[in-house]
Structures are given as C-alpha cells and as structure tokens.
C-alpha cells in the first residue's frame, strides 16, 4: 500500500509505503507517481522524492528487484531521500538504491532539509 503527495513549488513527491507490496502495486505506484509529477508541471527527472518506509516491513525479493529496476531509468528523481525505520529496512533500502544522490534518514524533517538544501544551492 502507498500514498503519494506532491508539493509543486519544490517539485517534491512524497511517497509513503506500508505493508507487504505486490508487483502490481509497485507498477501502480510508479504509474501514479509519474501522473503526479506531470500534474505538478514537471518533466520526469526534475522531481525530488522523499520515500518513507517506516511502516514497511522488509519486502520479498521480487519486490526488491522491481524497485531496483527503476533506479537507473532516465525519469528517476535527481535526488531521493529515504526515511527508514528498522535497521533491516535501512539495509534493504541501501541495496535497492545503489546510486548517486540517494541518502537514508531517520526522520522526514532530516530528509526534507537535505532535499531542500540542494534546491537552494541550485537556485542561488
């Protein structure tokens, strides 16, 4: 299960994951995320993303593989902050997000500060 919220002025997409996901839910997540990005008026790839997995248990390998497959796509976020809960979730998230510009955080506030700091640098 997931929720997606956006903040147009920052080109920010917030995704909250919970529970055990299915392959169909992962596909639907990306479809809805892309729709949300377009509604913000962004070109895919301009967005920054905060993913909160604090309510998400460690996922089965096919789900992990589905998330890994999206990490190198050209429409991916240019910065991705992940808020993790347990140590196991953080380990799994690091395996999924083996790319530049992805950082793990303990709180959403820390994640937003990192995301917005780079936005401020780009604007200056």
Secondary structure, DSSP 8 states (H G I E B T S, - for coil): -EEEEEEGGGTEEEEEEES---HHHHHHHHHHHHHHHHHTT--TTS-EEEEEEEE-----HHHHHHHHHHTT-TTS-SEEEEE--SHHHHHHHHHHT-STTEEEESSHHHHHHHHHHHHHHHH-
